Amino acid sequence: MADITGYPFVKHLRSTGSVYVQHLARGRVRHEGRGVSFWFRPLSAALAEVPVEDRELPLLFHALTADFQDVTVQSALTYRVAEPAAAAQRLDFSLDPRTGRWRGTPLEQIAALLTGTLQQSALQLVATMRLEEALTTGVEQLRGTAMETLTADPRLTETGLEVIDVRIVAVRPESDVERALQTPTRERVQGEADRATYERRATAVERERAISQNELATKVELARREAELVDRRGANARREAEEAAAADKVRAGAEADRTRTLGDAEAAAQSARLAAYADVPAEVLWALAAQELAGHLPDIDNLTLTPELLTPVLARLAGGAR
């Protein structure tokens, strides 16, 4: 708002660059413009202040579709006062010279004008659309129609208003209808999530099965190799046993031949010895036997010969001499 400073009989007004100020005295324009500063007499001055910066106006209203469904249209538009002098003539932007405040509510009048114009065009368009169409393509269609309507409205032009942009934020049905419409999509998404879960589980099971098969194949291969190793060890053991038996057989044959050869030699020697003793007298043989026996007797320190022992021997010897 303008800054008004009071002095005796006169006042001073200082405005900013974002507002247009108009000073009338006796029906004539004394001062006007943006960011002006001037002195005036309160009793004869008529002041008006028009904001010229861009302003945002949020809008929320209900509309009825062609299939009698209530939808909520949430939108926002950006506007500005392009011709503040015309706006000051069409709307009450007058200031109280004592306080510097508006006497009326000009911004509310502008909001009502813009809201009514936008809402009328939106209601007419939504009434020709079914609910599904309004929810899917209604945002873009509403924006285009609203922008075209607000730009071409002569009342806004005559008031000096310029609509910069219109945004349709959302078109939403009633909460229960919205939940009903969301159910198929929610179930489809849930079904896809479940299918993904099942596929992931199936993949995990398949991988576990493949791992189990690999482990089983590895165990089978190890068992086969162990069996081959056992067979190889058995064959080696049998071959070693056969070779050892053959060696023992050869060794036994050689030992038997040696034993047989030695036996034949001893038998031949014994036969020759017996043949040599065949013509020897018995007394000589007894003497040789006694000599042989004496060679194997232990050492005798004392020998006692009694007549009973010597008599038969001497008698035998005497008989032999004869």
BELPE-V346176 format. One record per helix or strand of 3 or more residues. SS is the DSSP state (~ for helix, > for strand). FROM is the first residue (numbers start at 1). TO is the last residue. If there is no record, write none. Layout:
BEGIN
<<SS & FROM & TO> <SS & FROM & TO>>
END
This chain:
BEGIN
<<> & 3 & 6> <> & 11 & 14> <> & 19 & 25> <> & 28 & 34> <> & 37 & 40> <> & 45 & 51> <> & 55 & 64> <> & 70 & 81> <~ & 84 & 90> <~ & 106 & 126> <~ & 131 & 136> <~ & 138 & 152> <~ & 154 & 159> <> & 161 & 173> <~ & 175 & 277> <~ & 282 & 296> <~ & 307 & 321>>
END
